[in-house]
């Protein structure tokens, strides 16, 4: 079965950086688009970034463009999210996600808090 395990969240001051990782298993990772979503308190879950395969093209939410970078390692079955110049508005639970066999699967999420 699909398993997605996120790591790397934490507390950071405004302007700081964090790197999230997601270890994936249970499906053919190299052939799937991988995504990062986030959900802030009281808000709906939103797409942050995704990376396609095999061309590794990417797209981002307008709110994170030029600050966040998504990447993947098809040998290690991991997808990463490098987040720079973090702001309080980026505070949320971040989820790794994949659409596999017409079903979207989610990791357990990792909390990122941006606060001074």
N, C-alpha and C positions, 0 to 999 in steps of 0.2 A: 504494500500500500504506500501511497505518497506520504513522505515525511519531510517536513521543512523545519529547521531549527535555527532560529536567529540568535545572534550574539553581538555584543559590542555596544549596547546602549549605556546610558549613564547620565550624569549631571555635568553640565558644562556652562561656563559663563558666556554671555553674549559676545559674538565675534570668534568663539572657539570652534573646534572641529571635533567630529566623531566619525568613526568608520564602523559600519555595520556589515556583518557577514551572515550569510544564510547557507547552511549545508543541506543539500537536497538528496533524496534517495527514493526509490520505488517507482521510477519512471525514467524514460530516456531523456535525460537532462539536456543533452546537446541539441535536441531537435525542438525544444520548447522555448517559447517566449517566457522570460522571467520578469516579475514585477515586484516593486515595493509600493505598499500603500501605507497610509497613516490615518490614525483617528485621534482627534483631540477631544477633550472632555466636552460633552454636549453637542458634538458635531458628527456629521456623517463621515464614514470612511472615504478617503479620497486617494486616487492614484497619484503617486509621487513621480515614479520613473519606471520605465520598462526597457528591456533589451531583447532584441530579436535574435533569432538564430537561423541560418548560420552566419549571416552577414554582420552580426553584432551592431546593427543600427540601433539608435536609441531615441526615445522621446521623453520629455519632462513636463511636469506641471509648470505653468508660467511662474508660479511663486518660488520655484526652486532653480529655475534655469540659471546657469552660470555659477551657481553655488554648489550644486550637488552633481556627482558623477557616478553613474552606474556602470559596473563592469562584471564580467563573468569569466570563470575558469572552467572550461568544459572537461579538463583532465581531472579536476578535483571536485566537480559537481558543486561549485559554489558560485554565488552571486553576491556582489558587494555593493555598498552604497557609501561613497565618500561624501561627507557633508562638511562644508566650510562656511565660515561667516554665519554661524548659527544665530538665530534670533529667537526671542521668546515665543513668537508665533509658530516656531517649528516644534514646540513642545507637544508631544503626542506619543501614542504607542505606534510603533512601526512594525509592519507585517510583511513578510515575504509571501509571495503567492504564485501559483501556477495554474493554468487551465489545461487539464489533462483528461482526455476521453470525455469531453463535454462537461466536466465537473471542475469547479474552481476549489482549490485546496489552499489552506492558510497555515502558516506557522503559529506559534503561541504568542508571538509578539514580543517586542523589547521596548522598554520605556526610555524615551529620551526627554530630558528636562533641561531647558535653557533658562537659566536664572542667575542673577547676580546676588 
